[in-house]
Amino acid sequence: MTKDRLKKMLADVAAGSLSVEEAFERLRALPYETVAGAHVDHHRGIRQGIPEVIFGEGKTADQIVTIARAMRKAGAGVLVTRLSDDKMRALRRRLRGAEAHPKARCLVVRNGAPKIVGKGPVLVVTAGTSDIPVAEEAAVTAEFLGNRVDRLFDVGVAGIHRLLLQQERLRGARVIVVAAGMEGALASVVAGLTDKPVIAVPTSVGYGAAFGGVAALLGMLNSCSPTVAVVNIDNGFGAGVIASVINRL
């Protein structure tokens, strides 16, 4: 259920083209529906503006399919994150219209292209190519939520000239997501070059003292730029959601 679908349903009831009983049946599953051991929150898109998303880790393919079909029946698009290759293949076979994004470990099912609701482009930047899977999760999420997304990969501080040659793209974005591992310095550098909000995503890329992304996380949290906000380690999904929310304001 979306805001537009709910408004149309109420308008149809008022106009007499939809009976009260039919509307009640469509709304029966609100605020949630219990399937496959999960409480599917059909109301979330209306309440928060962001529909429920399926976190694929820890769920079987059967559970994901059942939840996804319930969401589709309610008229919602489906985004599944954190999928293994085996689950990705299984879901593509069983969910009609499924679109796989292997780099992002995501799968999307929806009716056609999403309606663009973002006011400007979201730019997703990485320090290195090893950060791309996390960045792609952010990009796919932002696209799923109705944003135009631009990608700028492998422009980390070890070759800072690569970033400095892309300042027009930085200035042209409305929101910027920066995914970086190692020491996580790229987020501060990007924020120092633009007046746009920067959502920093520390990745688990790096050698021993990177501590699986903790070094990048602490570096980003201690950024001297006041326009940097930080999500959790490898949380590309969270960055994509926050970027989308900001881009609607």
Secondary structure per residue as TSV (DSSP state, phi and psi in degrees):
chain	resnum	aa	ss	phi	psi
A	1	M	-	360.0	132.0
A	2	T	-	-119.4	168.5
A	3	K	H	-60.1	-43.6
A	4	D	H	-64.1	-42.5
A	5	R	H	-65.7	-39.3
A	6	L	H	-67.0	-43.1
A	7	K	H	-62.8	-41.0
A	8	K	H	-64.7	-40.2
A	9	M	H	-61.8	-44.6
A	10	L	H	-65.5	-38.0
A	11	A	H	-65.2	-38.8
A	12	D	H	-65.5	-38.9
A	13	V	H	-63.9	-44.4
A	14	A	H	-63.2	-35.0
A	15	A	H	-81.7	-11.5
A	16	G	T	86.5	3.4
A	17	S	S	-84.2	-9.2
A	18	L	S	-135.2	130.3
A	19	S	-	-76.9	158.0
A	20	V	H	-59.5	-40.1
A	21	E	H	-63.7	-43.2
A	22	E	H	-64.3	-41.8
A	23	A	H	-63.5	-40.9
A	24	F	H	-60.2	-43.4
A	25	E	H	-61.9	-38.7
A	26	R	H	-68.4	-30.9
A	27	L	H	-92.2	-2.7
A	28	R	T	-57.7	-35.5
A	29	A	T	-77.2	-7.1
A	30	L	-	-80.8	141.7
A	31	P	S	-86.2	-8.6
A	32	Y	-	-154.7	165.1
A	33	E	E	-129.4	134.0
A	34	T	E	-92.8	115.9
A	35	V	E	-142.9	142.6
A	36	A	T	50.9	36.0
A	37	G	T	76.1	8.7
A	38	A	E	-119.6	149.6
A	39	H	E	-99.8	99.3
A	40	V	E	-76.6	120.3
A	41	D	-	-89.8	82.3
A	42	H	T	-67.3	-19.0
A	43	H	T	-85.2	-9.9
A	44	R	H	-64.0	-37.7
A	45	G	H	-61.6	-33.0
A	46	I	H	-76.7	-41.6
A	47	R	H	-74.8	-41.9
A	48	Q	H	-111.3	-15.3
A	49	G	S	84.7	-5.0
A	50	I	S	-124.9	120.0
A	51	P	-	-69.8	162.9
A	52	E	-	-63.5	143.2
A	53	V	-	-121.4	144.2
A	54	I	E	-91.8	120.4
A	55	F	E	-85.8	114.6
A	56	G	-	-75.7	-28.0
A	57	E	T	-64.2	136.3
A	58	G	T	84.1	-5.7
A	59	K	-	-109.2	146.6
A	60	T	-	-79.2	163.3
A	61	A	H	-60.7	-38.5
A	62	D	H	-61.6	-43.7
A	63	Q	H	-63.2	-43.7
A	64	I	H	-63.1	-43.0
A	65	V	H	-61.7	-44.4
A	66	T	H	-63.3	-44.4
A	67	I	H	-65.3	-44.4
A	68	A	H	-62.7	-40.7
A	69	R	H	-66.3	-36.5
A	70	A	H	-64.2	-39.6
A	71	M	H	-67.2	-41.2
A	72	R	H	-65.7	-40.1
A	73	K	H	-61.4	-32.7
A	74	A	T	-81.4	-1.4
A	75	G	T	93.5	6.5
A	76	A	-	-92.3	149.5
A	77	G	-	-73.9	162.2
A	78	V	E	-126.0	130.8
A	79	L	E	-122.6	123.9
A	80	V	E	-114.5	126.7
A	81	T	E	-109.8	164.8
A	82	R	S	54.5	60.1
A	83	L	-	-104.4	138.4
A	84	S	-	-75.4	165.5
A	85	D	H	-60.2	-40.5
A	86	D	H	-63.6	-44.6
A	87	K	H	-67.0	-37.3
A	88	M	H	-59.5	-46.7
A	89	R	H	-63.9	-42.5
A	90	A	H	-63.2	-41.3
A	91	L	H	-70.5	-36.0
A	92	R	H	-63.7	-33.2
A	93	R	H	-73.5	-30.5
A	94	R	H	-106.1	-13.9
A	95	L	S	-112.0	114.1
A	96	R	T	-63.9	132.8
A	97	G	T	78.8	11.8
A	98	A	-	-67.5	136.9
A	99	E	E	-117.6	115.8
A	100	A	E	-88.2	143.1
A	101	H	E	-127.7	81.6
A	102	P	G	-58.2	-40.7
A	103	K	G	-61.5	-37.6
A	104	A	G	-85.4	-9.6
A	105	R	T	58.3	36.5
A	106	C	E	-123.3	157.4
A	107	L	E	-136.0	138.0
A	108	V	E	-124.6	137.8
A	109	V	E	-130.6	124.8
A	110	R	-	-159.8	170.2
A	111	N	S	-93.6	95.9
A	112	G	S	72.0	-168.9
A	113	A	S	-71.6	143.2
A	114	P	-	-68.8	149.4
A	115	K	-	-69.9	128.4
A	116	I	-	-76.1	117.2
A	117	V	-	-114.5	-14.4
A	118	G	-	-71.6	144.5
A	119	K	S	-82.1	-12.0
A	120	G	S	-162.7	178.5
A	121	P	-	-74.1	144.4
A	122	V	E	-97.3	124.6
A	123	L	E	-100.7	124.4
A	124	V	E	-108.2	121.7
A	125	V	E	-119.8	142.3
A	126	T	E	-124.3	152.8
A	127	A	S	-73.1	-45.1
A	128	G	S	-138.8	174.1
A	129	T	G	-69.8	-24.5
A	130	S	G	-68.1	-18.3
A	131	D	G	-87.5	-4.9
A	132	I	H	-61.3	-41.8
A	133	P	H	-55.1	-42.0
A	134	V	H	-69.2	-41.2
A	135	A	H	-63.9	-38.9
A	136	E	H	-66.3	-34.6
A	137	E	H	-61.0	-41.6
A	138	A	H	-65.3	-43.0
A	139	A	H	-66.4	-45.8
A	140	V	H	-63.4	-39.7
A	141	T	H	-62.9	-46.7
A	142	A	H	-63.4	-39.6
A	143	E	H	-65.6	-42.4
A	144	F	H	-59.0	-34.1
A	145	L	T	-89.1	9.8
A	146	G	T	92.7	36.2
A	147	N	-	-119.4	147.9
A	148	R	-	-81.0	131.0
A	149	V	E	-121.8	132.4
A	150	D	E	-112.2	143.4
A	151	R	E	-117.5	135.3
A	152	L	E	-136.3	100.0
A	153	F	-	-109.2	152.1
A	154	D	S	61.9	56.1
A	155	V	-	-128.6	41.3
A	156	G	-	-72.1	174.9
A	157	V	G	-70.0	-15.8
A	158	A	G	-67.5	-19.7
A	159	G	G	-138.5	67.6
A	160	I	T	-61.7	-23.2
A	161	H	H	-60.6	-28.4
A	162	R	H	-63.7	-37.2
A	163	L	H	-76.1	-41.9
A	164	L	H	-63.4	-24.9
A	165	L	T	-80.4	-2.6
A	166	Q	T	-115.9	24.4
A	167	Q	H	-66.4	-27.7
A	168	E	H	-64.2	-38.5
A	169	R	H	-69.5	-35.6
A	170	L	H	-63.4	-44.9
A	171	R	H	-69.4	-27.3
A	172	G	H	-80.1	-12.9
A	173	A	-	-80.7	155.4
A	174	R	S	-96.4	-32.1
A	175	V	E	-139.9	144.5
A	176	I	E	-124.9	131.5
A	177	V	E	-108.1	129.2
A	178	V	E	-120.8	118.8
A	179	A	E	-106.5	123.4
A	180	A	E	-151.3	141.4
A	181	G	-	-105.9	-146.0
A	182	M	T	52.6	-118.6
A	183	E	T	-94.9	-5.3
A	184	G	-	71.2	23.7
A	185	A	T	-72.5	-21.5
A	186	L	H	-59.9	-36.0
A	187	A	H	-58.7	-43.8
A	188	S	H	-65.5	-38.9
A	189	V	H	-64.2	-47.4
A	190	V	H	-60.2	-44.0
A	191	A	H	-63.4	-28.6
A	192	G	T	-76.5	-8.5
A	193	L	T	-108.5	-3.3
A	194	T	-	-147.7	158.7
A	195	D	S	-96.6	10.0
A	196	K	S	-87.8	152.2
A	197	P	-	-65.5	139.0
A	198	V	E	-116.3	122.9
A	199	I	E	-101.6	113.9
A	200	A	E	-93.9	131.8
A	201	V	E	-118.7	104.6
A	202	P	E	-70.9	134.1
A	203	T	-	-108.0	162.2
A	204	S	S	-83.9	16.5
A	205	V	-	-78.1	132.0
A	206	G	S	147.6	167.2
A	207	Y	S	-82.2	-174.2
A	208	G	G	-41.9	-55.3
A	209	A	G	-73.3	-2.8
A	210	A	G	-72.5	-17.7
A	211	F	G	50.3	45.5
A	212	G	G	62.1	29.7
A	213	G	G	104.8	-7.6
A	214	V	H	-66.3	-38.5
A	215	A	H	-61.7	-45.2
A	216	A	H	-65.3	-39.9
A	217	L	H	-59.5	-49.0
A	218	L	H	-65.7	-38.6
A	219	G	H	-61.6	-42.9
A	220	M	H	-69.8	-38.9
A	221	L	H	-64.9	-27.3
A	222	N	T	-98.6	17.6
A	223	S	-	-57.8	140.5
A	224	C	S	-81.2	-5.8
A	225	S	-	-88.7	125.9
A	226	P	T	-76.7	-4.8
A	227	T	T	-98.4	11.3
A	228	V	E	-100.2	125.4
A	229	A	E	-115.3	148.0
A	230	V	E	-123.6	136.1
A	231	V	-	-105.8	-179.1
A	232	N	-	-72.4	167.1
A	233	I	T	-59.6	128.4
A	234	D	T	63.5	16.2
A	235	N	-	-89.5	67.1
A	236	G	H	-62.7	-36.6
A	237	F	H	-58.3	-49.5
A	238	G	H	-59.4	-39.7
A	239	A	H	-65.2	-40.7
A	240	G	H	-64.2	-38.2
A	241	V	H	-66.4	-49.3
A	242	I	H	-62.9	-40.1
A	243	A	H	-59.5	-40.9
A	244	S	H	-66.3	-43.3
A	245	V	H	-61.8	-45.7
A	246	I	H	-62.0	-39.9
A	247	N	H	-71.1	-11.6
A	248	R	H	-91.0	-16.2
A	249	L	-	-73.7	360.0
